[in-house]
Amino acid sequence: MSFDIPDDRRYLESHEWALEENGVVRVGITDFAQDELGDVVFVELPDEGDHLEQDGDLGVIESIKAVSDLYAPVSGDVKAVNEELFNAPELVNDDPFGEGWMLELEADDLDELDALLSAAEYEDQIA
């Protein structure tokens, strides 16, 4: 099976993605992750203003198959949370790289993105 892996993002081994634009890092889970989870029924995310540490807990995602922890790709303050997911968690399945994004972080240090996997490295990991 083939999964969408946009090359404009960086990836965690735990299947989160990070897309940086003007110092703000948008975060979600990958197409592979949503497929493995199955139908997403609940997403728990931090509040705006919360500070997250790289590789620290970002939240929880629950599907019909499993409950999984989510991890922050970079350290920073939560600038925005996708509140649509609270009423429509299926957006994570329908559009994991678009409308299914989870939150945006004001990154403390964008160099932390360099420690994440490239699209090619992530593709190798899930192959």
C-alpha positions in Angstrom: 0.0 0.0 0.0 1.2 3.5 -0.8 0.9 6.4 1.7 1.1 10.1 1.1 4.3 11.6 2.5 4.6 15.3 1.5 8.3 16.3 1.2 7.7 19.8 2.6 7.5 18.4 6.2 9.7 16.7 8.7 8.6 13.6 10.5 8.9 11.9 13.9 9.5 8.2 14.2 6.2 8.2 16.2 4.4 9.3 13.0 3.7 13.0 13.7 4.5 15.5 11.0 5.8 19.1 11.3 5.4 21.9 8.7 7.2 25.2 9.5 6.0 28.5 8.1 7.4 31.8 9.4 8.5 30.4 12.7 5.2 28.6 13.4 5.2 24.8 13.2 1.9 23.1 12.3 1.6 19.5 13.6 -0.5 16.5 12.7 -0.2 12.8 12.2 0.8 11.0 9.0 -1.4 9.2 6.5 0.3 6.0 7.6 -0.6 6.7 11.3 -4.2 7.4 10.6 -4.5 4.2 8.5 -2.9 2.1 11.3 -5.2 3.7 13.9 -8.4 3.2 11.9 -11.4 5.5 12.5 -10.4 8.3 14.9 -13.1 9.0 17.5 -11.5 11.4 19.9 -8.5 13.8 20.1 -7.2 15.4 23.3 -4.9 18.4 22.7 -3.2 21.0 24.9 -4.6 24.5 25.5 -3.4 27.6 23.6 -0.6 29.1 25.6 0.7 25.8 27.0 4.4 25.1 26.6 5.5 21.8 25.1 9.0 20.3 25.0 10.4 18.4 22.0 9.5 14.7 22.2 7.2 15.5 25.2 3.5 14.7 25.4 1.4 16.7 22.9 -1.9 14.9 23.5 -3.8 11.7 22.9 -5.6 10.3 19.9 -8.2 7.5 20.3 -9.6 5.3 17.5 -11.8 2.3 17.3 -8.6 0.2 17.5 -6.3 1.9 20.0 -5.4 4.9 22.2 -2.1 6.5 21.3 0.0 9.3 22.8 1.1 12.2 20.5 4.5 13.8 20.8 5.7 17.3 20.1 8.2 17.7 17.1 9.7 20.8 18.6 9.6 22.8 21.8 7.4 25.9 21.9 4.2 27.6 23.0 0.9 26.4 21.6 -0.3 29.2 19.3 -3.4 27.5 17.9 -5.4 24.3 18.3 -7.6 22.8 15.6 -10.9 22.9 17.5 -12.7 21.4 14.6 -11.3 18.0 15.7 -13.2 18.1 18.9 -16.5 17.8 17.0 -15.2 16.1 13.9 -12.2 13.9 14.8 -12.7 12.0 11.5 -10.9 14.9 9.8 -7.7 13.2 10.9 -8.6 10.2 8.7 -10.1 12.2 5.9 -7.3 14.8 5.5 -4.3 14.1 7.8 -2.0 16.7 6.1 -4.7 19.4 5.6 -7.9 19.9 7.6 -6.9 17.2 10.1 -3.9 19.2 11.5 -3.8 19.3 15.3 -2.0 22.4 16.5 0.5 25.1 15.8 3.5 25.8 17.9 5.5 29.0 18.2 8.9 27.2 18.1 11.6 28.0 20.6 14.3 26.8 18.3 13.6 25.9 14.7 16.9 24.0 14.6 15.1 21.3 16.5 13.4 20.4 13.1 16.8 19.2 11.8 16.7 16.3 14.2 13.5 15.0 12.6 13.2 12.6 9.7 13.0 13.9 6.1 10.2 12.5 3.9 12.6 10.0 2.3 13.8 8.8 5.8 10.2 8.5 7.0 9.2 6.6 3.9 12.1 4.1 4.6 10.9 3.7 8.2 7.4 2.7 7.2 8.4 0.5 4.2 
